[in-house]
Amino acid sequence: MPDKYKFKSKPLLPANWRTCQKKHKRSAAVKHLSTVFFKYVVAVPLLLYILYKIIGGPGGAASHPSKTAAAVSPHERLDSVRLQKKLWDKKAVQTLFDKQTFLNLESKNFELTHQNQKLNIETSLDPSLQRFIQQKLYRSTSRYIGIVVMDPLNGRILSMVSFDKTNPSGNPNINQFPAASIFKIVTAAAAVEKCGFNRDTELLYNGKKHTLYKSQLKERNNRYTRRITFQNAFAQSINPVFGKIGVHYLDGSDIEKYATAFGFNRNIDFEIPVSPSFFSLTEEPYHWAEIASGFNTETKISPLHAALIASAVLNRGRLIEPSIVDQIANQKGEILYRHRVTTVNQAITPRASAVINDLMGATIKSGTARKSFRGYRRDKILSRLKIGGKTGSIDNQHHDARIDWFVGFAEEKDGSEKIVISVLVAHEKYIGIRASRYARLAIKHYFRDYFNRQTATLKKNQSS
């Protein structure tokens, strides 16, 4: 055979089949042992080492608690808790408190025990304002007093002071009383939006200002007819004007729509239970006039709810949920509840809220609250504020107490600070301190403290 056909190396296959099989088994066994060796001798120890460094080893995250419970910020604790469980809502918080819990508190914080654990309750109250108002209460001639001061932008209650002669543990701020002329705020807002009223809209009426007879609702213009602007009718709280608005410009459905928008017949989500303010309407036009003017004892509202209505005037028509608890934490510092700013609804348009703001300002300057605020433009504190309000008064159903309201606001002329205030006083035989007077005292005290803090901060910054 020629040399070119001879093999120049060993044959590619072994001489027999059995030898071939042994070789393949030996090769597979070696490969398997190599895999096992790498998996259990190299990979597993390496993985354990990495976990050790991350969790508990020297240099690991757990071995360096650089942020202890005390060092972690409240917002970081809140985020941590949110990952573990959902924060409580106000309905859950309501199970902690009864109606006496926040009765005339003097401290901002307090503790309570719930399900064998201590909870730290941080309220929104301003202790200085709270103590001041309590000291000013004139109890001897009053059956009920309820005073609520609130930040209108976030709904935080700055003061909630009450007195109940009939029940020392009662809290008039969450109870309902005849709304009286406070309801004119609702009627005025409806007239602005639906009928295009403005401050200078001219209106007519006959008879006395604070009566409401059916004859006064007739559309007539004679030598006894008086002309008045919408602003002055609101400021002076003229019943026949607002009665005629309810009958001739609006109707029952309009009044009901705006009453609902402002929160009547609706639950108020608060940290303690509050009964809804009550409103009802019949098909009788004269009843529309009574409701629109507040000339009835059927429509009822709480001082808390009245403060919310005032807040809508400063919030471009937005109704804000109230809150008296900033946060609740357990002993470990974990946040269980935190107040969040919540808009209930857009009650009225920004334009309507601006008009109502002006109407309430006229009540202070030339209307039913002018005596209580006499000289405020010369006052060192009050002269720096824009103040507005609405008064209301009516006998209760038994005619043995006089319901007296002031609902209003105060805001800086050259700044952003503002508050709303609601005051209810049920006078007995004699009139003591009027609701509008309490409002003046509270507004002045709050802004005196505020301006003093501003001055102190400015001096500190200048000296540093």
C-alpha positions as CSV (number, residue, x, y, z in Angstrom):
1,M,0.0,0.0,0.0
2,P,1.4,3.4,-0.9
3,D,2.7,5.5,2.0
4,K,0.0,8.2,1.4
5,Y,-2.7,5.8,2.6
6,K,-1.0,4.8,5.9
7,F,-2.2,6.4,9.2
8,K,0.3,9.0,10.7
9,S,-1.3,8.8,14.2
10,K,-3.2,6.5,16.5
11,P,-6.7,5.4,15.4
12,L,-9.6,7.7,16.6
13,L,-11.6,4.8,18.2
14,P,-10.4,2.3,20.7
15,A,-9.9,-1.3,19.9
16,N,-13.1,-2.6,21.5
17,W,-16.6,-1.3,22.8
18,R,-16.1,-2.2,26.5
19,T,-13.0,-0.1,26.8
20,C,-14.8,2.8,25.2
21,Q,-17.6,2.7,27.7
22,K,-15.3,2.6,30.8
23,K,-13.5,5.7,29.5
24,H,-16.8,7.6,29.1
25,K,-18.0,6.7,32.6
26,R,-14.7,7.8,34.1
27,S,-14.9,11.1,32.3
28,A,-18.6,11.8,33.4
29,A,-17.7,11.0,37.1
30,V,-14.8,13.4,37.0
31,K,-17.1,16.1,35.6
32,H,-19.8,15.5,38.2
33,L,-17.2,15.7,41.1
34,S,-15.9,19.0,39.7
35,T,-19.4,20.5,39.7
36,V,-20.2,19.4,43.3
37,F,-16.8,20.6,44.5
38,F,-17.4,24.1,43.0
39,K,-21.0,24.3,44.3
40,Y,-20.4,23.3,47.9
41,V,-16.9,24.2,48.5
42,V,-16.7,27.5,46.6
43,A,-20.1,29.0,45.7
44,V,-22.0,28.3,49.0
45,P,-19.3,29.7,51.4
46,L,-19.0,32.7,49.1
47,L,-22.8,33.4,49.2
48,L,-22.9,32.9,53.0
49,Y,-20.0,35.4,53.4
50,I,-21.8,38.0,51.3
51,L,-25.0,37.7,53.4
52,Y,-22.9,37.8,56.6
53,K,-21.3,41.1,55.5
54,I,-24.7,42.6,54.6
55,I,-26.7,41.6,57.6
56,G,-24.6,41.0,60.6
57,G,-20.9,40.8,60.1
58,P,-18.3,43.5,60.9
59,G,-19.0,46.4,58.6
60,G,-22.5,45.1,57.8
61,A,-25.6,47.3,57.9
62,A,-27.0,45.6,61.1
63,S,-23.7,46.0,62.9
64,H,-23.7,49.8,62.4
65,P,-27.1,51.1,63.5
66,S,-26.1,54.6,62.5
67,K,-29.7,55.7,62.8
68,T,-31.3,54.5,66.0
69,A,-35.0,54.9,66.7
70,A,-34.2,58.2,68.4
71,A,-32.0,59.4,65.5
72,V,-34.3,58.5,62.6
73,S,-36.4,61.4,61.5
74,P,-40.2,61.1,61.9
75,H,-40.6,61.0,58.1
76,E,-38.2,58.1,57.8
77,R,-40.0,56.3,60.6
78,L,-43.3,56.9,58.8
79,D,-41.9,55.5,55.6
80,S,-40.7,52.4,57.5
81,V,-44.0,51.9,59.1
82,R,-45.8,52.3,55.8
83,L,-43.8,49.3,54.5
84,Q,-44.9,47.2,57.4
85,K,-48.5,48.2,57.8
86,K,-51.1,50.8,56.7
87,L,-51.4,53.9,58.9
88,W,-54.6,54.4,60.8
89,D,-57.4,56.5,59.4
90,K,-59.6,58.8,61.4
91,K,-62.2,56.2,61.9
92,A,-59.6,53.9,63.6
93,V,-58.5,56.9,65.7
94,Q,-62.1,57.5,66.8
95,T,-62.0,54.2,68.7
96,L,-59.3,55.6,71.0
97,F,-61.1,58.7,72.2
98,D,-64.4,59.7,73.7
99,K,-66.0,63.2,73.6
100,Q,-64.2,64.2,76.8
101,T,-60.7,63.4,75.6
102,F,-60.0,66.9,74.1
103,L,-62.1,68.8,76.6
104,N,-60.2,72.0,77.4
105,L,-56.7,70.5,77.1
106,E,-53.9,72.7,78.3
107,S,-50.9,70.6,77.0
108,K,-50.1,70.0,73.4
109,N,-49.1,66.3,74.0
110,F,-50.5,63.6,76.2
111,E,-50.3,59.8,76.7
112,L,-53.0,57.1,76.8
113,T,-53.0,53.4,77.1
114,H,-54.6,51.3,74.4
115,Q,-54.6,47.5,74.3
116,N,-51.8,47.4,76.9
117,Q,-49.5,49.8,75.1
118,K,-48.8,53.4,75.7
119,L,-49.5,55.8,72.9
120,N,-48.1,59.3,72.6
121,I,-50.7,61.7,71.2
122,E,-49.4,64.9,69.6
123,T,-52.2,67.4,69.1
124,S,-52.3,70.5,66.9
125,L,-53.3,72.8,69.8
126,D,-51.6,76.1,70.5
127,P,-51.2,75.9,74.3
128,S,-50.8,79.7,74.8
129,L,-54.0,80.4,72.9
130,Q,-55.8,77.5,74.5
131,R,-55.0,78.8,78.1
132,F,-55.8,82.4,77.2
133,I,-59.3,81.6,75.9
134,Q,-60.1,79.4,78.9
135,Q,-59.1,82.2,81.2
136,K,-61.4,84.6,79.4
137,L,-64.6,82.5,79.6
138,Y,-67.4,84.3,81.3
139,R,-69.5,81.4,82.7
140,S,-72.0,83.0,85.1
141,T,-74.5,84.2,82.4
142,S,-73.8,81.5,79.8
143,R,-75.4,78.1,79.4
144,Y,-73.0,77.0,76.5
145,I,-69.8,78.3,75.1
146,G,-68.0,76.8,72.2
147,I,-64.9,78.3,70.6
148,V,-62.9,76.8,67.7
149,V,-59.8,78.4,66.1
150,M,-58.4,76.7,63.1
151,D,-55.6,77.0,60.5
152,P,-57.7,77.3,57.3
153,L,-55.0,76.0,55.0
154,N,-54.5,72.6,56.6
155,G,-57.5,72.1,58.9
156,R,-55.4,71.9,62.1
157,I,-57.3,73.0,65.2
158,L,-55.3,75.6,67.1
159,S,-57.8,75.9,70.0
160,M,-61.0,74.1,71.0
161,V,-62.4,75.5,74.3
162,S,-65.9,74.8,75.6
163,F,-68.2,75.2,78.6
164,D,-71.5,73.4,79.2
165,K,-73.4,74.4,82.3
166,T,-75.9,71.5,81.9
167,N,-73.2,68.9,81.5
168,P,-69.6,69.5,82.8
169,S,-68.3,66.8,80.5
170,G,-70.1,68.1,77.4
171,N,-68.4,69.6,74.5
172,P,-70.6,72.2,72.7
173,N,-68.1,72.5,69.8
174,I,-69.2,69.2,68.4
175,N,-72.9,69.7,69.2
176,Q,-75.5,71.3,67.0
177,F,-77.2,74.7,67.6
178,P,-79.5,76.8,65.5
179,A,-77.4,78.2,62.7
180,A,-79.4,81.5,62.6
181,S,-77.9,84.1,60.2
182,I,-74.7,82.1,59.8
183,F,-76.6,80.4,57.0
184,K,-76.6,83.7,55.1
185,I,-73.1,82.8,54.0
186,V,-74.5,79.8,52.1
187,T,-77.3,81.9,50.6
188,A,-74.9,84.7,49.6
189,A,-72.5,82.2,47.9
190,A,-75.4,80.7,45.9
191,A,-76.6,84.2,44.8
192,V,-73.1,85.1,43.6
193,E,-72.6,81.9,41.6
194,K,-76.1,81.4,40.2
195,C,-77.4,85.0,39.9
196,G,-74.1,86.8,39.3
197,F,-74.5,89.0,42.4
198,N,-71.6,91.2,43.4
199,R,-71.0,93.6,46.3
200,D,-72.8,96.5,44.6
201,T,-75.9,94.6,43.4
202,E,-78.9,96.7,44.4
203,L,-81.7,95.0,46.3
204,L,-85.1,96.2,47.7
205,Y,-87.0,95.5,50.9
206,N,-89.9,96.7,52.9
207,G,-90.4,96.6,56.7
208,K,-87.9,96.1,59.5
209,K,-84.5,94.6,59.0
210,H,-84.7,91.7,61.3
211,T,-88.3,90.5,60.8
212,L,-89.6,88.1,58.1
213,Y,-93.3,88.4,57.3
214,K,-94.8,87.0,54.2
215,S,-95.8,90.5,53.2
216,Q,-92.1,91.4,53.1
217,L,-91.4,88.8,50.4
218,K,-93.6,90.5,47.8
219,E,-91.9,92.2,44.9
220,R,-93.0,95.8,45.3
221,N,-91.5,99.2,45.0
222,N,-93.3,102.0,46.8
223,R,-92.4,105.0,48.9
224,Y,-91.7,102.7,51.9
225,T,-89.3,100.6,49.9
226,R,-85.7,100.7,50.9
227,R,-82.7,100.2,48.5
228,I,-79.5,98.6,49.7
229,T,-76.5,97.0,48.2
230,F,-75.9,93.2,48.5
231,Q,-72.8,93.9,50.7
232,N,-74.7,96.1,53.2
233,A,-77.6,93.7,53.3
234,F,-75.1,90.9,54.3
235,A,-73.2,93.1,56.7
236,Q,-76.4,94.3,58.5
237,S,-77.9,90.8,58.2
238,I,-81.2,92.0,56.7
239,N,-83.7,89.1,56.8
240,P,-86.3,90.3,54.2
241,V,-83.5,90.8,51.6
242,F,-82.2,87.2,52.1
243,G,-85.7,85.9,52.3
244,K,-86.5,87.4,48.9
245,I,-83.3,86.0,47.5
246,G,-84.4,82.5,48.6
247,V,-87.8,82.9,46.9
248,H,-87.3,85.1,43.8
249,Y,-83.7,84.5,42.8
250,L,-83.0,81.0,44.0
251,D,-85.3,78.1,44.7
252,G,-85.5,75.1,47.0
253,S,-83.1,73.0,44.9
254,D,-80.5,75.7,44.7
255,I,-80.5,76.3,48.5
256,E,-80.3,72.5,49.1
257,K,-77.4,72.2,46.6
258,Y,-75.3,74.8,48.3
259,A,-76.1,73.7,51.8
260,T,-74.9,70.2,50.8
261,A,-71.8,71.6,49.2
262,F,-71.0,73.5,52.4
263,G,-71.3,70.2,54.4
264,F,-74.8,70.1,55.8
265,N,-76.3,66.6,56.2
266,R,-72.8,65.1,55.7
267,N,-70.5,63.5,58.2
268,I,-67.4,65.4,59.2
269,D,-64.3,63.2,59.3
270,F,-62.7,64.2,62.6
271,E,-60.7,62.4,65.3
272,I,-63.7,62.4,67.6
273,P,-67.3,61.7,66.4
274,V,-69.3,64.7,65.3
275,S,-73.0,64.6,64.4
276,P,-73.8,66.0,61.0
277,S,-75.2,69.5,60.8
278,F,-78.9,69.4,60.0
279,F,-80.8,71.0,57.1
280,S,-84.2,70.2,55.6
281,L,-86.5,72.0,53.1
282,T,-90.1,71.8,52.2
283,E,-91.9,72.7,49.0
284,E,-93.3,75.9,50.7
285,P,-91.7,79.1,49.3
286,Y,-92.0,80.9,52.6
287,H,-89.9,78.0,54.2
288,W,-87.3,78.7,51.5
289,A,-87.2,82.3,52.7
290,E,-86.9,81.2,56.4
291,I,-84.0,78.9,55.6
292,A,-82.2,81.3,53.2
293,S,-82.2,84.1,55.8
294,G,-81.5,81.9,58.8
295,F,-84.8,82.9,60.4
296,N,-85.6,79.4,61.9
297,T,-84.4,77.1,64.6
298,E,-84.5,73.9,62.5
299,T,-81.2,74.4,60.6
300,K,-78.5,73.4,63.0
301,I,-74.7,73.5,62.9
302,S,-71.8,72.8,65.2
303,P,-69.1,75.4,66.0
304,L,-66.6,73.0,64.4
305,H,-68.5,72.9,61.2
306,A,-69.0,76.7,61.2
307,A,-65.2,77.0,61.3
308,L,-64.9,74.9,58.2
309,I,-67.4,77.1,56.3
310,A,-65.2,80.1,57.2
311,S,-62.1,78.2,55.9
312,A,-63.7,77.9,52.5
313,V,-63.8,81.7,52.2
314,L,-60.0,81.8,52.6
315,N,-59.3,78.7,50.6
316,R,-60.7,79.9,47.3
317,G,-63.9,77.8,48.0
318,R,-62.3,74.6,49.1
319,L,-63.7,72.9,52.2
320,I,-60.9,71.4,54.3
321,E,-61.2,68.4,56.7
322,P,-60.5,69.4,60.4
323,S,-58.0,67.7,62.6
324,I,-56.9,68.0,66.2
325,V,-54.3,65.2,66.2
326,D,-51.0,65.7,64.4
327,Q,-49.7,62.2,65.0
328,I,-49.9,59.2,67.2
329,A,-46.8,57.1,68.0
330,N,-46.2,54.0,70.1
331,Q,-43.5,53.5,72.7
332,K,-41.0,52.4,70.0
333,G,-41.5,55.7,68.2
334,E,-43.4,54.1,65.3
335,I,-45.9,56.4,63.7
336,L,-49.4,54.8,63.8
337,Y,-51.3,57.9,62.6
338,R,-50.5,61.2,61.0
339,H,-52.8,64.0,59.9
340,R,-52.9,64.6,56.2
341,V,-54.4,67.7,54.6
342,T,-57.7,66.5,53.0
343,T,-60.0,68.6,50.8
344,V,-63.7,67.6,51.4
345,N,-64.9,69.3,48.2
346,Q,-64.9,72.5,46.2
347,A,-67.9,74.2,47.8
348,I,-67.9,77.3,45.7
349,T,-65.8,79.0,43.0
350,P,-62.8,81.1,43.8
351,R,-64.7,84.2,42.5
352,A,-67.6,83.5,44.9
353,S,-65.2,83.1,47.8
354,A,-63.6,86.4,47.0
355,V,-67.0,88.2,47.0
356,I,-68.0,86.5,50.3
357,N,-64.6,87.6,51.8
358,D,-65.5,91.2,51.0
359,L,-69.0,90.9,52.5
360,M,-67.6,89.5,55.7
361,G,-65.1,92.3,55.9
362,A,-68.0,94.8,55.7
363,T,-69.6,93.1,58.7
364,I,-66.6,94.2,60.8
365,K,-66.3,97.7,59.4
366,S,-69.9,98.8,59.2
367,G,-72.2,95.8,60.1
368,T,-73.4,93.8,63.0
369,A,-69.8,93.2,64.5
370,R,-68.6,96.8,64.3
371,K,-69.2,97.5,68.0
372,S,-67.1,94.5,69.1
373,F,-64.3,95.5,66.8
374,R,-64.5,99.3,67.3
375,G,-61.1,100.9,67.0
376,Y,-59.4,97.9,65.4
377,R,-57.9,100.0,62.7
378,R,-55.9,101.9,65.3
379,D,-55.0,98.8,67.3
380,K,-51.3,97.9,67.3
381,I,-52.0,94.3,66.4
382,L,-55.4,94.2,64.7
383,S,-54.5,97.1,62.3
384,R,-52.1,94.7,60.6
385,L,-54.8,92.3,59.8
386,K,-57.7,91.9,57.4
387,I,-60.7,90.7,59.5
388,G,-64.0,89.4,58.3
389,G,-67.0,87.7,59.9
390,K,-70.7,86.9,60.1
391,T,-72.8,87.2,63.2
392,G,-76.0,85.4,64.0
393,S,-78.5,85.5,66.9
394,I,-81.8,83.7,67.6
395,D,-83.7,82.4,70.6
396,N,-83.7,78.7,71.2
397,Q,-86.9,76.7,70.8
398,H,-87.8,77.2,74.5
399,H,-87.0,80.9,74.5
400,D,-84.9,80.5,77.6
401,A,-81.5,81.1,76.0
402,R,-80.3,83.4,73.3
403,I,-78.0,81.8,70.7
404,D,-75.2,84.2,69.7
405,W,-72.7,83.4,66.8
406,F,-69.6,84.8,65.3
407,V,-67.9,83.0,62.4
408,G,-65.0,84.7,60.7
409,F,-61.3,85.0,59.9
410,A,-58.2,87.1,60.3
411,E,-55.3,87.2,57.9
412,E,-52.1,89.3,57.6
413,K,-52.2,92.2,55.3
414,D,-48.5,91.9,54.5
415,G,-47.9,88.2,55.1
416,S,-49.4,84.7,54.8
417,E,-50.5,83.9,58.3
418,K,-54.3,83.4,58.7
419,I,-56.8,81.8,61.0
420,V,-60.5,81.2,61.1
421,I,-62.6,81.3,64.2
422,S,-66.1,80.1,65.3
423,V,-67.7,81.2,68.5
424,L,-71.0,80.1,69.9
425,V,-72.5,81.5,73.1
426,A,-75.9,80.6,74.6
427,H,-76.7,83.5,76.9
428,E,-79.3,83.0,79.6
429,K,-81.2,85.8,81.3
430,Y,-78.4,88.3,80.9
431,I,-75.9,88.9,78.1
432,G,-72.3,88.4,79.2
433,I,-69.5,88.5,76.7
434,R,-70.7,88.4,73.1
435,A,-69.4,85.9,70.6
436,S,-67.9,88.6,68.5
437,R,-66.0,90.0,71.5
438,Y,-64.5,86.5,72.2
439,A,-63.4,86.4,68.6
440,R,-61.6,89.8,68.9
441,L,-59.8,88.7,72.0
442,A,-58.7,85.4,70.5
443,I,-57.6,86.9,67.2
444,K,-55.5,89.6,69.0
445,H,-53.8,87.1,71.3
446,Y,-52.9,84.7,68.6
447,F,-51.4,87.4,66.3
448,R,-49.6,89.1,69.2
449,D,-47.8,85.8,69.9
450,Y,-47.2,85.3,66.1
451,F,-45.7,88.8,65.6
452,N,-43.5,88.4,68.7
453,R,-42.1,85.2,67.3
454,Q,-41.5,86.9,64.0
455,T,-39.6,89.8,65.7
456,A,-37.5,87.4,67.8
457,T,-36.6,85.4,64.7
458,L,-35.6,88.5,62.8
459,K,-33.4,89.8,65.7
460,K,-31.7,86.4,66.0
461,N,-30.9,86.3,62.3
462,Q,-29.6,89.8,62.3
463,S,-27.3,89.1,65.2
464,S,-25.9,85.8,63.8
